[in-house]
Amino acid sequence: MKIIKRLPGLPVERALAVLSGRWKAVILHVLLDGPQRTCELENRISGITQKVLIEQLRALEEHGMVRRQPRAGDAQGIDYLLTPLGESLRPILDSLIEWGTHHANELDEADRLLPCSAVVQARVDAGQADAAVTPRARRCAG
């Protein structure tokens, strides 16, 4: 199934279609931190299922936003990382965050905003506390 064939012709609608979806902007935002394995993304994004994550990553890959690359030193490991096209979304995502906050303030709904930490967990480096590793995270360690 080719997703790109379904993109609208108008540039603004095309851009919104590439970013639309419950998790795409969140995945792109997390990948701004650098390459990550599927299980790292799954651990960092609260509430996303592995199935949905993989579907969204495939769509973003088809749209040229992310690419897969073999993980150095791990024959079966794959990292997802932003392409230069995906990286070009950094200022746009920052602007969308700012505009979303402005919109909520204008409608007197700032109290309904969630901090990023409610959905996106901080990146945990391999050398950090083993005691805090969840069963879900352990799958990623090997």
ABEGO torsion letter per residue (X at the ends): XBAAAABBABAAAAAAAAABEAAAAAAAAAAAAEBBBAAAAAAABBGBBAAAAAAAAAAAAAAGABBBBBBBGBAABBBBBBBAAAAAAAAAAAAAAAAAAAAAAAAGAAAABBBAAAABBBBBBAABBAAABBAAAAAAAX
